Structures are given as C-alpha cells and as structure tokens.
Amino acid sequence: MIEILSPLTKGLMQLIGLTSIGLLITLSVLAGEVKGEITNSKIARRSKKLLWAWLFALVIYVLVQIAYLLEQPLLKSFDGNVIRSYLTQTSIGKSYLIQIICILIILITPLKRLWAAYFGSLLGLIGIVAPVFQSHGSSAGHHALAIGALVIHVLALCIWVGGLIGLAQLSSTERKFALPRFSELALWSAITVSISGVATAWTRLDSISAWQTKYGAIVILKIFLTFILIGFGALHRRWIINKDFPSIFRLIFGEVAVMAATVFIGSWLSTTAPPERNVEVSQSILITGIEMPKPPSLTNILFAYDPDGLMMGILILAVAIYIKGVVSLTRRGDKWPVGRTISFALGISAIDFATSGGLGVYAHFAFSNHMLAHMVLGMIAPIGIVLGAPITLALRTLPIGRNKDERGIRGSFISLLHSKFGKFYANPIVALAIFDGSLFLLYFTPLFSNLMVGHSGHLFMNLHFILAGILFFQVIIGIDPMPIKVPHIVKIVILFAAMSIHAFFSISLMSASTLLDNGYFASLQRPWATDLLADQHLGGAIGWAMGEIPILLALVATFIQWTREDKKETGRIDRASERAAAMGEDDELAQYNRYLAQLNRRDISE
C-alpha cells in the first residue's frame, strides 16, 4: 500500500506545486497591474488556496515517505519526534523543510503588490527545486554539471508549464494582453529545457567514442528534433497571437503537443542505456562529485575544468541580458563604452574560473585554494562587474509597461532601487558588515564545514561571496546611480575599516591552532599538501595578501573619483560666475560674502 502511495502523493504534490507557481508567475509577468498594484485579485486568491493545498500535499507525502523508509504503517508516522528527525537530520528531509518554509512565507505575504508576486515566484521556485539538489549526479564525475543542469531543467519546465496553466486562468481580454509575453517566455523556457537536458546527457558522453554509440546518436537526434519542435511552437504561438480572438484551446493544444513530443524524445533517450564505463568510484567522487585532481601547479590550475551547471547557467543568463542590452542601445543609435563591456566580461570570466575552472576544482580539496577562489569571487570579479555598469545598462534598456498604467519591469526595478530595502543595502556600513563581518560568521562557526559537504552549500557560499563583493564595491567605486549618495570621505573611512577587519580575520586564520573544517578536508584523503593546518595557515596568508590589493585599488579609484567631482564642481561654479558677470549680477561667492557681511553688521549693531 505504501509503495503505491509514495509515487502517487509525490506526483500530486508536484502537480499542485507546479500549478501554484504558475499562478504566481502569472501575477508577476503575465497579468496586468496598475502602478505596481495587482489588479487580478481572483488569481491572487486562487494562488493562496493552491498554496495551502501544496502544503497539505507536501505534509502527506512526508508522512508517507517516513512510513516507506521505516517500513511501518502510515499511522505510526504521526510521531512528532520522528517527523522532526526526518526533517532536520536527513538531507532529503531538510530539502522538504526548506520547501515548507518557502510555502509558509508566501502564505503570510499579502499578494497585493507586484513585488510580492515577484518574491512569491522566487520562493516558490526555490522550494520546488530544493529536493532536486539531493538527486544523484553522475557517478563518474561531473556531479556539479549534472545537478546544475537538472535544477535548470526543472526551473525552466516550471516556468513554461506553470505559465501555460496560469494563462488558462485569465479572462479572454487579459489573455490576449498576456500572449506576446507568454510566447517569449515559453520560447526561452523550451530552449532552456532542451539545452539542460542535453547537458545532463553530456555527463554520460565525455569522449568522442561515446558520441559514436547508439546513445550518442539518439542524443544528437534529440537535439535536432527538439529544436524543430521549439521552432514549430514559436510559429504556432505567433499565429495564435495574430488572430483577432486568440483561442486558448488551440494554444494549449499546441503547447501540450510540443511539451509531449519533447518529453517523448527524452523518454526514448532514458530507455537507452548510456555507454558503459569502468570507473572506480573514489572517496573524492563520493564526497565532492569530482575526481581527485593532480597536485596543484600553475598548469593544472589554469587548464583543469569541471563545469558547475547551475553557476554556468546564471553566468550565461547574465551575459545574455547584458549583450541584449548593449545590442538594444546600438540599434537605437546610442553608444555604450567598450571598456564597460570588457570589464563586465572579465568579471564574468573570473567568476567562471573560480567556480568551474581550475581554481574552482581545487577549491574543493584544499583550504588554501578555497581561500584563493574566495578572494577572486569576493574581491576581484565584483570590481569588473561593478565597472561594467549593469544597473545603468538595465535602466536604459529594460522594457517599460505594456500600457500607460503598467509599471513594467523597468519601473519595478527603479522602485526597488529607491525603496527602503534598496536604501538599507546601499548604506556603506551595512555593505561593510555583509562584506567583512560575514567572514567571521562563516569561517569561525560550524557553518563552514556544513556548507562544504554539499553542492548546495558550495553554491550558497559562491553566491554570497559574489553578491557581497558586488554590493561593497558598488557602494564604494560604483558608477551606477545609487539610492543614497555617500560622501567620498566616508568611502575612504569604510575602505580603511575593511582593510583592518580583513587583516584581523587573516591573522586569526594564520594563528589558529585547530582546523575549521570539522574533518572535511581530511576525509578527502588527498595525497598532496597533507599538512592540513599548514595549508589553512597558507589560506590565511593568501586571504591577507589578495584582500589588501583590491581594497587599495578601490582606495586609489575613490581618490580619483573625488578629484574628478571636485573639478566638475569647480567648473560649474566658474561657469555660473561667468554667466552672472555677463548679466551684471553677483555670483554665488559674492552673494555669500554679502550675506556674511550682513550678519557681521547685525552682530555689531546688537
């Protein structure tokens, strides 16, 4: 009985979750809004009901799963201690706990404004992919690529299918209004689903001979047929949109046909066994999903590569959006400085090198290399990203609302920048606390060892390093518009404080007499750099050396910006004085001196 209930309850939970996310996505990007206010209250209420159903189905599935694992009747699973142990002490249980928390946060968030729908969609997607991180990757390596590709696959499928479900919930007038946006969303989601599926197959085809097998031939055929289907789907949606009265039934039939054909090809692929490989599963593969690399050398670090699928997906998305923005400006006849594009590209390349490249590979196996990757992600790459001026590019190219009442993506972005949330994070003290203060929270607590043992933990650390660095350097040397203007003298004080805090942190690492990793690096049994404490001390020295240089460069850049602004202000005052003299009026300085003289005469008379 339990064996039958387990897949049924899981499928029901996923279907309800997918529908819930679909309605949230509909509120976010498909349905209309007026100045950031959600106008379709019916969809909002329906999404809340579905969220409660998702939560209920998830709880039932957890109870069934506990009964299945413990081989006991379902009623015996209603034990608070057992449920708590499953949700807090098992990896898959923790992922379902994350899903429960995400659902509860969405439920307590009023879906009245557009930002709430964005926030709810993001949390819903995080919740539904959390268990995917516990999936088994390739046993022969490429674990990060396999898991990342699967996560992207599920995310794109949720957006594609969920958007279609949400579209069916709209009225005919709203549907016609939303169809062009859904068409673009569906096209890119379908492409992403296909590419991520191919990336998953790639983990099993890591040689030329493997591509010459029957499995490899089917993969090539799948790629060819899938892109034909995607093109057909795009043409079909365009034909539907051009009709005076778009038929939702025709659209759904066409979308379902494309989805079904895509799934059929994937199913055909799954029934064919991949090429067999006699690969010994080592301790390093079991823990990290990566084969133990050779001893680190300049050549090995430069040319080693193990792609992190999810991080690569994020970087590709960022590059695609940036390039699209630059192309849009060029077509309008506006120029975008080449130096900014090069700077952004260098920042993206540095992130890829520190996550998927040789530096990212060795970061899994030695603390010194981990600290080197940390410095690149948190200190070097963010400078390139910030000098690429992505916020300015976004403000100039993001799409506006579909009518005069809609705020649109650009309006929502501006609203976020100038919100209390944006002003809080633009505060230099807050940026410093996140940038340097989080170092002590991460490395001198059990958090570090807990995050090192899983792919999701590595992803969290990498994203934190990148975002904390971007925030800090954006506040200090950013050329983008910010919600609050920070005086240059304050920036200089913050930079000196950052240097001092970072030096103290590095010295603490260099003088530590115990390991911080709780046995993680020892469990890898690496044959090189076997003195773990010495390697940790080396990591502290690397952190000190590499941390000071970017901050010093930022200090120099701040002085240069200060000097340039003073020159601009001096030029402005001189031009104002010349205009005042030409008109026979006093300039600002003369007016100020006359004001002081009046105050002086008043004081004397008193």
C-alpha angles and dihedrals in degrees: 000000000000090000089059096042094052098067092035095054091043092052092047091049092050093046093051091044091051091050091048091052090047092058092046090051089048090055090047104048112359110043121068126260136188117223091330095314117122109236100185100078091165092066090044092054092045091051091053091053091049091049090056089049090049091051092048092048090048092052091049091050092050090052091048091048092052090050090048094049095045093040093230137125116283094244091060089061089071090091118124095210093049093047092048092049092049094049097044106030105040125068096228091044091054090053091054089047088056088051091051092049092049091051092048092050091051090048093055092046113092109234095216103108131050094244089059090055091049090048092046093049091051093049092046092053091047090050096049094048096043093091090048090071088066092058119115114259128201111312090212094058132274087102093149092050093048095048094041093049091049092050091050089046091055093044093052092045091051092051093046099044094032091052090051091051090049092047090057089056094060126092119255092259093048091044093057088048091051100041098087092052092045090050092058091043092050093047095054092040091053091049090049092049090053097045093046089050090052090048089055090052089048090066087066095043106057098145138054092243091055090059089055093061127093089260091053092048091053090050090053090047090049091053091050096046094042094056090048088054092048090052091049091050092050092050091047092052090048090051091050092048092052091057116100091232110028113215112225090197092057090046093049091047091051094046093046090049091053092045093047092049091049091049091046091055090047091049090050088053092049092055091058116081115236120236112289118244127188099221123159111229104228131196091257092054092049092053105031105014088236129104114246105270125224119268108294117267133153092261095046093048093046097049105031113105134177110166119230100213098203096044090047089051091053092048093047090050091050092049092046092052092046093049091046089053093050091047091049091053092048092051089052090054094251122131126230117198111255090216091064092052091049091048092051091047091051091050092051091047091051091052091050091049091051095047108030102010128078093287091054092048095052091043088074092058109039133035092220091057090044090056090047090054090045091055092049092049096042103032113021108030094048091058090057092046093048094048088052087070096221093170092055090048091049093050090052098045112025113114118260125221122300090240138011093274098051119092092205129192094300093049091048090051092051090047090053092049093053097039124107087257092057094045091049094055092041089062107109093220091055091047090051092049091052094042100048106008093060090060091073092044091051103041104031097049133061087262092090096057092043093053095046095061098064140048092236089053092053090047091051092050094047093049091047093051092048097045094042090051093046091049093049097047092041089059093045107037103003119137093199122099112268130198092241129033114229117206114241093238089058090050090053092050090049091051092052089048090050091051092051095047092046092049091050090050093050093047089051089055093046093051098042115122096197134058118255098205099074092232098312098125092041091055090060090065094211115189095217132060090018095171097089097183092051089050090051090051089050088053090055091051091049090050091052095047098042094040096056098050098060091045091051089050089050089051091054091046090051091053090050092049090048091051092048093050091050090052091050091049092048090050091049092052092047092051090048090051091050091050091048092049091049090053093045093247133126117262124231093271093050091048090051092048091050089051091052091048090053090051090049093051090049091052091049093049091051 
